[in-house]
Amino acid sequence: MRLLFYLIFTLSFGIFSTACEKTASAREEETSDAVPSFGLSLQVGDARKGHPRDPEVVRQAILESEATALFKGGKFQKAIKAFESLAALYPREPIIRRYQGIAYHKLGQYVKAEEMLMKALEIDSANTAAYFYLAENNVVQGKLVEARAQYNYVIEHDSGGHYGQAAESRLELLALPLAEILPPAIEPLKRWRIEAELGYQYHGNAAFVSRSKTFSNSADKNSGMYETRVEGAYNFWNRGSLSAEASYAYTQDLYDDSLRNLNTFINTFGFSLTQVGEMFGKPLVLFFNESLSHVILDRKFFVFTNALSTTMVFEPHERLQSVAYYSYAYSEYDDNSADPTTFGRDGHSHNAGLISTIFLNSARTWRWTFGYTFRHDDPKGDNFLRDVHGARMAFHFPLSYGIRSEVGTQYSHDERPDFKATEDGSRKDDVWDITAALEKDVLENLTLRAFFTYERAQSANNSFEYTRPYGGFSLRLEL
């Protein structure tokens, strides 16, 4: 999914573009020696009779034109057509193509935006303003390598200037790999977002059957699983660095080989709020989410969950990033076959964690992630009162041909002090797994991922020990 930092960039794109263009307009009106980063280098003007040749007069005419008024009024489609008429009169004025590029960007037409901004650079190859907006446009398309290079160019050629300072701020945010940590978020300039994922996994010991010889292993079956996920989101409110979104997601996991009792269907309605700011002069992102989930197992076992979560992302050093999160959830189970005094699972759940990433190179393509997680379940009935402590570590690095790789391991200690199904009335499980994964963008909006995981559980009670290898692949589409 597009990475949440795309939200951070596009969230304030309108503010930066409006502020920059207003600042440009003010400077252009005050002096003919405008800062080059605003793309005002006219060379010869237009030779047609009746149209001014003087650069200062042309500049003022463009700023006072109907096209500029339409742009500032948010009527971008009309502004594009009006600027096209101006381009016929003043073909050597890059600010016209720059305005068109920004307008196309605001309409979500990123290919046309790039085309217009490149035309501005053809007229003036040193136009740092065009480079800045070209970088903005590349970010929302996931072209991060190109965006970084363009931001660095702006910083080098407009040091201390309006665009130079903006580019420095952008690079700090661009360094945050938020998409791997936070839930997905929408680009505010693109009101609607749709994501779809289709995959297949093959599970060994799909039912988690015990390895103990004292228990029957007849249910220890291998099974294929077809997974489908579709999510739609609508960004309905933006105020500066604050953005709000409503979303809906549908997920289903379908098993074969007579294990249909494991089939799962999940409907989730969500509301999220994202705030971008600073702490101690460093980028800070706060993410709040409220969700309601309806889980159906085997079309007869229902679970309703209401969850509230908050996440904070902070980067205290250019090579270190930390993410802290907390969530609270209340679940209600509808299982008529269960004894409410023994298997009642209704209750509260608390989750918290701290995850840190160390970047091993300046491009941040090599990184090491590690963290600690904690979960506490407090249900009404027995058996499911539990505390789970976890630790995880992963190493991310690039391979050839645009392939990204990941190797990681995870460990958890699950303790249930009031577990009636065992002789001593308690249960302690230790579970660890190791995962290897490869990922590649096969098309602009289509990503292919393949993985393999080996999982093993050890228990103070042999009945809960098992091994479980599984692997698969998935295709993810983002629109």
ZAVOMAR-757783 format. One record per residue (C-alpha): residue in one letter; x negated, y, z. Coordinates in pm, whole numbers, padded with zeros to 5 digits, always signed. Each point is the difference from the previous one (the first is absolute). Last residue first. Example, Ala and Ser with C-alpha at 12.3 -4.5 7.8 and 13.67 -1.06 7.14 Angstrom:
REM ZAVOMAR-757783
s-01367-00106+00714a+00137-00344+00066
***
This chain:
REM ZAVOMAR-757783
l+00544+00263-00709e-00225-00250+00177l-00024-00366-00105r-00170-00265+00214l-00087-00344-00135s-00075-00277+00248f-00229-00298+00051g-00024-00300+00227g-00163-00169+00294y+00069-00224+00296p-00188-00214+00248r+00176-00088+00328t-00146-00184+00296y+00203-00085+00310e+00002-00010+00377f+00331+00059+00178s+00065-00349+00129n-00347-00016+00147n+00097+00226+00287a-00284+00232+00101s+00012+00094-00366q-00225+00029-00303a+00119+00153-00326r-00177-00001-00337e+00055+00213-00309y-00178-00013-00335t+00093+00279-00240f-00041+00037-00377f+00072+00309-00207a+00088+00135-00346r+00116+00352-00084l+00107+00154-00332t+00089+00370-00017l+00233+00171-00249n+00050+00376-00027e-00286+00092-00236l-00045-00358-00120v-00207-00297+00120d-00098+00176+00324k-00207-00265+00177e+00003-00173+00337l-00193-00289+00152a+00057-00156+00343a-00179-00220+00256t+00164-00077+00334i-00111-00163+00324d+00239-00099+00274w+00014-00029+00377v+00267-00107+00243d-00034-00060+00374d+00317-00116+00173k+00096-00001+00367r+00331-00141+00125s+00155-00015+00344g+00249-00210+00199d-00250-00267+00110e+00185-00279-00179t+00076+00198-00314a+00334+00107-00155k+00077+00240+00283f-00245+00271-00112d-00025+00274+00261p-00360+00123-00013r-00018+00028-00379e-00355+00090-00111d-00103+00057-00362h-00369+00066-00065s-00067+00129-00351y-00292-00010-00243q-00042+00142-00349t-00263-00038-00271g-00086+00193-00311v-00145-00008-00350e+00125+00258-00249s-00068+00061-00368r+00071+00268-00258i-00032-00081-00370g-00071+00286-00240y-00195-00215-00246s-00274-00082+00251l+00045-00030+00375p+00094+00259+00261f-00027-00043+00381h+00229-00037+00300f-00103-00176+00324a+00268-00093+00251m+00032-00037+00376r+00293-00085+00226a+00076-00026+00367g+00321-00100+00173h+00162-00012+00341v+00351-00146+00022d+00214+00019+00312r+00317-00208+00017l+00351-00051+00137f+00141-00229-00269n+00050-00324+00193d+00276+00132+00227g+00291+00230-00079k+00053+00375+00008p-00301+00087-00210d-00310+00204+00099d-00254-00025-00279h-00339+00169+00044r-00242+00052-00290f-00359+00120-00002t-00240+00075-00284y-00376+00059-00022g-00195+00115-00305f-00268-00043-00262t-00054+00130-00353w-00331+00001-00187r-00035+00203-00316w-00161+00002-00342t+00190+00210-00257r-00036+00300+00227a-00178+00207-00269s-00249+00112+00267n-00090-00355+00093l+00056-00228+00300f+00327+00148+00115i+00091-00114+00352t+00370-00055+00053s+00182-00007+00332i+00328-00157+00109l+00169+00063+00334g+00317-00183+00089a+00340+00000+00161n+00314-00211-00019h+00290-00010+00246s+00301-00233-00029h+00335+00009+00174g+00271-00262+00031d+00228-00259-00148r-00182-00333-00024g+00240-00223+00192f-00150-00349-00017t+00052-00130+00350t+00288+00190+00159p+00153+00088-00337d+00010-00367-00109a-00049+00014-00376s+00250-00123-00258n+00179+00329-00026d-00313+00177-00119d+00068+00370-00046y-00318+00166+00122e-00026+00361+00111s-00328+00185-00021y-00129+00319+00162a-00320+00156-00128y-00272+00234+00122s-00303+00091-00205y-00343+00143+00073y-00288+00094-00227a-00359+00119+00009v-00214+00034-00312s-00368+00092+00010q-00234+00106-00282l-00377+00003+00003r-00259+00094-00263e+00095+00368-00035h+00044+00021+00377p+00296+00055+00234e+00251-00118-00262f+00349-00020+00147v+00310-00194-00102m+00294-00008+00240t+00292-00241-00027t+00348+00007+00154s+00263-00272+00004l+00370-00045+00074a+00166-00334-00064n+00358-00131-00010t+00015-00371-00067f+00299-00218-00091v-00064-00376-00031f+00232-00250-00165f-00020-00378-00035k+00244-00138-00258r-00133+00078-00349d-00309-00219+00057l-00149+00285+00200i+00166+00339-00042v-00183+00311+00120h+00175+00337+00028s-00238+00289+00062l+00060+00355+00123s-00288+00244-00023e-00125+00323+00159n-00345+00121-00103f-00238+00272+00114f-00337+00070-00165l-00257+00245+00131v-00302+00083-00216l-00309+00183+00126p-00286+00144-00205k-00287+00144+00209g-00040+00348+00148f+00034-00125+00356m+00339-00143-00101e+00150+00089-00336g+00334-00026-00177v+00227-00218-00212q+00343-00097+00132t+00196-00293-00141l+00360-00090+00086s+00160-00333-00083f+00350-00144-00022g+00057-00367-00070f+00255-00260-00105t-00128-00358-00014n+00168-00308-00148i-00180-00332+00053f+00073-00345-00144t-00188-00310+00119n-00002-00359-00125l-00153-00228+00264n+00302-00236+00011r-00057-00041-00374l-00289-00232+00073s+00111-00271-00243d-00313+00028-00219d+00060+00368-00091y-00018+00314+00210l+00156+00341-00070d-00129+00317+00167q+00217+00309-00048t-00061+00369+00057y+00228+00299-00056a-00110+00353+00083y+00189+00326+00047s-00148+00343+00057a+00065+00352+00126e-00282+00255-00001a-00106+00313+00188s-00301+00227-00055l-00191+00251+00214s-00316+00174-00124g+00196+00289-00148r+00368-00076+00033n+00115-00294-00209w+00335-00184+00013f+00177-00269-00201n-00274-00240-00102y+00191-00302-00125a-00124-00355+00035g+00059-00332-00174e-00154-00332+00092v+00012-00341-00166r-00176-00306+00139t+00001-00355-00134e-00181-00305+00130y+00010-00350-00144m-00131-00263+00240g-00150-00336-00090s+00001-00270+00259n-00222-00250+00175k+00168-00210+00263d-00083-00101+00355a+00351-00114+00088s-00104-00364+00025n-00276+00093+00242s+00165-00162+00301f-00138+00110+00332t-00239-00189+00231k-00267+00023-00270s-00030+00374+00065r-00054+00205-00314s+00329+00178+00058v+00221+00108-00292f-00021+00363-00111a+00297-00041-00243a-00198+00101-00311n-00272-00255+00073g-00187+00105-00316h+00154+00299-00166y-00009+00095-00368q+00075+00365-00066y+00171+00173-00292g+00050+00368-00056l+00224+00281-00121e-00033+00356+00121a+00215+00301-00086e-00041+00366+00086i+00233+00289-00079r-00056+00363+00093w+00245+00284-00048r-00063+00365+00071k-00330+00019-00184l-00131+00334+00117p+00020-00128+00357e-00216-00304-00077i+00155-00278+00206a-00138-00193+00290p-00120-00356+00052p-00057-00126+00352l-00337+00095+00147i-00321-00197+00009e-00111-00101-00348a+00162+00303-00156l-00179+00234+00230p-00347-00037-00148l-00092+00349+00126a-00285+00147-00207l+00248+00185-00219l+00096+00207+00303e-00352+00134+00043l-00033+00047-00375r+00318+00206-00008s-00123+00239+00269e-00321+00060-00195a+00202+00055-00318a+00216+00263+00173q-00310+00185+00114g-00139+00003-00354y+00337+00101-00145h+00020+00311+00217g-00367+00087-00027g-00275-00083+00247s-00185-00206-00258d+00176+00029-00335h-00245-00178-00232e-00123-00276+00234i+00331-00048+00179v+00189-00015-00330y-00244-00257-00141n+00033-00207+00318y+00380+00002-00040q-00040-00120-00359a-00233-00286+00095r+00231-00108+00282a+00301+00002-00234e-00176-00212-00263v-00083-00268+00258l+00350+00022+00149k+00202-00073-00312g+00300-00123+00200q+00254+00184-00213v+00087+00238+00285v-00370+00075+00040n-00058+00069-00371n+00249+00288-00004e-00161+00167+00299a-00341-00038-00167l+00134+00162-00317y+00139+00277+00219f-00346+00072+00139y-00175-00031-00337a+00245+00249-00151a-00078+00244+00282t-00372-00060-00049n+00009+00124-00360a-00357-00064-00118s+00101-00168-00328d+00217+00296-00102i+00209-00063-00311e-00051-00376+00002l+00053+00014+00376a+00348+00148-00047k+00076-00271-00255m-00107-00258+00259l+00251+00153+00243m+00276-00031-00259e-00074-00368-00075e-00035-00087+00369a+00344+00145+00072k+00144-00190-00296v-00127-00326+00149y+00119+00097+00349q+00363+00067-00085g+00124+00013+00363l+00187+00326-00054k-00241+00179+00232h-00287-00134-00208y+00158+00128-00322a+00025+00345+00157i-00361-00011+00117g-00118-00090-00351q+00211+00274-00157y-00146+00259+00237r-00347-00120-00092r+00078+00014-00371i+00101+00365+00034i-00296+00081+00230p-00237-00122-00273e+00056+00303-00231r-00155-00062-00345p+00329-00084-00178y+00161+00337+00088l+00308+00043-00220a+00070-00369-00059a-00087-00069+00363l+00264+00254+00106s+00269-00202-00178e-00124-00313+00174f+00015+00188+00330a+00374+00051-00051k+00054-00367-00072i-00190-00106+00312a+00183+00259+00211k+00336-00143-00103q-00103-00343+00126f-00158+00148+00313k+00290+00202+00135g-00161+00028+00345g+00048+00376+00027k-00375+00058-00020f-00007-00183-00332l+00301+00186-00137a-00161+00334+00093t-00326-00109-00166a+00184-00087-00321e+00198+00326+00006s-00328+00189-00027e-00151+00234+00258l-00304-00216+00065i-00041-00069-00373a+00015+00369-00092q-00251+00089+00270r-00251-00247-00136v+00052+00118-00355v-00059+00362+00106e-00317-00093+00185p-00128-00212-00286d+00044+00284-00256r+00127-00142-00327p+00363+00102+00043h+00275-00131-00226g+00166+00223-00262k-00206-00124-00291r-00138-00344+00055a-00365-00015+00103d+00054-00173+00332g-00241+00037+00290v-00374-00018-00077q-00172-00171+00294l+00243-00027+00284s-00150-00144+00320l+00287-00003+00247g-00017-00360+00125f+00065+00058+00370s-00337-00149+00093p-00171+00284-00189v+00081+00247+00284a+00159+00306-00154d-00221+00283-00127s+00294+00182-00161t+00118+00107+00339e+00311+00048+00212e+00266-00168-00211e-00215-00307-00059r-00076-00020+00368a+00367+00002+00092s+00090-00250-00268a-00277-00233+00105t+00112+00015+00360k+00354-00077-00110e-00131-00286-00216c-00206-00141+00284a+00282+00030+00252t+00251-00161-00233s-00238-00281-00096f-00109-00061+00358i+00354+00000+00140g+00136-00214-00283f-00281-00249+00038s+00056-00027+00376l+00192-00327+00009t-00168-00107-00325f-00331-00047+00177i+00132-00151+00323l+00244-00221-00188y-00282-00132-00215f-00175-00061+00335l+00272-00253+00061l-00149-00231-00266r+00212-00087-00285m+00112-00342+00056
***
